[in-house]
Amino acid sequence: MSSATPATRALEAAKVAFERIEYAYVPGQDKIGLHAAEAIGADPRAVLKTLMVEVDGKPACAVIPSDGSLSMKKVAAAFGGKAAAMMPPDKAERLTGFHTGGISPFGQKKRVPVAFEETALAQALVVINGGQRGLMVRLAPADALAASGGLARPLLAG
């Protein structure tokens, strides 16, 4: 597996320290983030999943713990909109340049607003997709936020 992706190149360009973690990606998993957490032996709260959404019809990126679920109401509020919905996978792939299961908030083909679940940023380190199925990056939450140009907002349901 090549470890250079648009996501890792974006982190390198931002001069962010990160560790690459590779694991055996299994296609067809229902909960890709939880599968990744188990495969690398990490706390699911520290392994973040990248979800592409549409807020009032405009693309955005939400990054939350792999064991959590989005609140569409909170997602809409986080991006200053009225309504939010999940982006169809084929549209997310075209927009980001990544395949589903490998979407990263870093190095997307078209830059969109990014929000991280604020509670996830309390972790010492977070693990986020590195832009390829089976490739994760571990880095400081503040660096992830800075490299993505993201905001910390409440995004979780419940």
C-alpha positions, 0 to 999 in steps of 0.5 A: 500500500502506498502511504502517500495520498492527497491527505498525507501530502496535505498534512506534510505541507501543513508541517503537521506531525503524524503517524501512519497506521495501516490495517487490513481494510475489509470491504462491506463493513457496516461500521467502517470506523469501528472496524478500523478501531478494532483492527488497530486496537484503538479506543473507538472514541479516539478513532474519528470517522469522516462523514460528508454531508450537505447543509442547505444543499451545500457540501460540508465535512463532519468528523466524529468519534467512530462510536457516535452518530450525527445529529443532523440538527446539530450539523446544520447549526454547526455550519450555520444552516437550517437542514442537513443530510448525508451526502450520497456516497458517489457524490462524496467520492467525486467531491473529495477525490477519495473512495468511501471507506477512505475519505479524509478531511485532509487534502480533499479535491474540493475544499469544503467547510469542516467541523469536528465533534468538540468532545473528540478534541479532548483526546490526547491523540486522534486517529483519522482516515489518511485518504485511502482504505486501510490507511489511518493517521494518528495526530494531535487533535489541535493539529487535525483541526488546524490542518483541516481548517476545521471548527470544533462544534457539537455534532453528536446525537443524544 
